[in-house]
Every structure is written in C-alpha cells, then in structure tokens.
Amino acid sequence: MMIQALLTVFFLFPGAYAQAPQGQDAEAAAFVQQILRTPPQKLSQAQVSRFLYRVQPAALPPELQQAYFQRRDVIMGAGLHRKFQAEEEPQAKKKPKPQPPANTAKALLAAGYEEIDSAEFGWLSRETKCTQAQLEEHTTLKVVVELGKDKKKTLRYFLQPKDPLFAAVANYRKGHKDLRGTRLFGTKSSSLCTGKP
C-alpha cells in the first residue's frame, strides 16, 4: 500500500521528488514539470516543439525521465506534433492544369462556340456592312489566327449559337442568302455599323 501511494503521488506530482538540478538542466527540468502540469490540448506550438526537440531527457533527473517519455507518448499519440508541423510548413501549391489560351479554337469550342467557314464570314460581312473588327466588337464573333507548317496564316471564325448572326448563317446554309426579314442588332434589316439598310 505504501509503495502504491508513493507511486500515485509521483505520477500526480512528478516534480515533487525531483532533485535540484543546476543551470540549464534546472531550467529544462522546470520546463518539463510545467508541461506535465498542462493538459496536452492546451500546449502551444512553441511548447510542444521545445518539449519534443530541445529537451534532452538524459539531462533530466531520473524521477522526471519516465514522466517525460510518458507525456511525449501522449503528445505524439494525440498527433499534436503533426498538427503544429502542418501549420508551420507551407502547403505545397498544386500546379494548375495548363489551360489553352482563350483565343484558341480548342478553347472556343469547349466554351460552346460554333465554327463558320470563311465564305460564311465573308457573306456576313457583306450583308451586315461590318468589318471584322466591328463584328468582333458588336457580336460574339471570335477570330483565331493559326500558323501552318509552312508558316502560312489561316483565319478561323467562331460564333455563339445564340447569336442572331449564327441563326442567319444557319439560314445561309439552307440557301437563304440575304438578311432581309431577319432581326439583327435590334432593328429590322439595318446595319449596326452603318445605320443604313
């Protein structure tokens, strides 16, 4: 019974039977006793780091060494060292997947654009009396410049399916080769670019 009582007092008050170390050893022993009195969840990052990585158990009084290892096991078991390590280390940024430039044919098709051919574009330009730049400004028209193996430039034209011009192109494909009777730019059969029919 006497031995059991002594052990109980030792584990509840691990510093009670510690010899009086000197200098840095005394400071380390006092720090360990402080850690033993503090619930693990209330320990700060600095306390956990110092306890785990800077205290030398061999320099502690024999009475404190076993208590040190027990508390170390508790801290490690609770994952506090990993928690603080994760907070301390910057998260590696995932490299974003390379996105094709917004003005490529692949990107436009992925965004829902439909391609029209150069003859259809030429017809639109004539019928609307708009230049390419004006159509790009006032409609969903996108023009992609591609370089072939011979370095020759090729122009590709794209429109959003909901664009009124695309409906006009659909009619053009069916053989209706004028814009009369269609509503473009908000006014019947008039050009936004010239203001004239």
Residue, then its C-alpha position, 0 to 999 in steps of 0.5 A: m500500500m505504501i509503495q502504491a501511494l508513493l507511486t500515485v503521488f509521483f505520477l500526480f506530482p512528478g516534480a515533487y521528488a525531483q532533485a535540484p538540478q543546476g543551470q540549464d538542466a534546472e531550467a529544462a527540468a522546470f520546463v518539463q514539470q510545467i508541461l506535465r502540469t498542462p493538459p496536452q490540448k492546451l500546449s502551444q506550438a512553441q511548447v510542444s516543439r521545445f518539449l519534443y526537440r530541445v529537451q534532452p531527457a538524459a539531462l533530466p533527473p531520473e524521477l522526471q525521465q519516465a514522466y517525460f517519455q510518458r507525456r511525449d507518448v501522449i503528445m505524439g499519440a494525440g498527433l499534436h506534433r503533426k498538427f503544429q508541423a502542418e501549420e508551420e510548413p507551407q502547403a505545397k501549391k498544386k500546379p494548375k492544369p495548363q489551360p489553352p489560351a482563350n483565343t484558341a479554337k480548342a478553347l472556343l469550342a469547349a466554351g460552346y462556340e460554333e465554327i463558320d467557314s470563311a465564305e460564311f464570314g465573308w457573306l456576313s460581312r457583306e450583308t451586315k456592312c461590318t468589318q471584322a473588327q466591328l463584328e468582333e466588337h458588336t457580336t460574339l464573333k471570335v477570330v483565331v489566327e493559326l500558323g501552318k507548317d509552312k508558316k502560312k496564316t489561316l483565319r478561323y471564325f467562331l460564333q455563339p449559337k445564340d447569336p442572331l448572326f449564327a441563326a442567319v448563317a444557319n439560314y445561309r446554309k439552307g440557301h437563304k442568302d440575304l438578311r432581309g426579314t431577319r432581326l439583327f442588332g435590334t432593328k429590322s434589316s439595318s446595319l449596326c455599323t452603318g445605320k443604313p439598310 
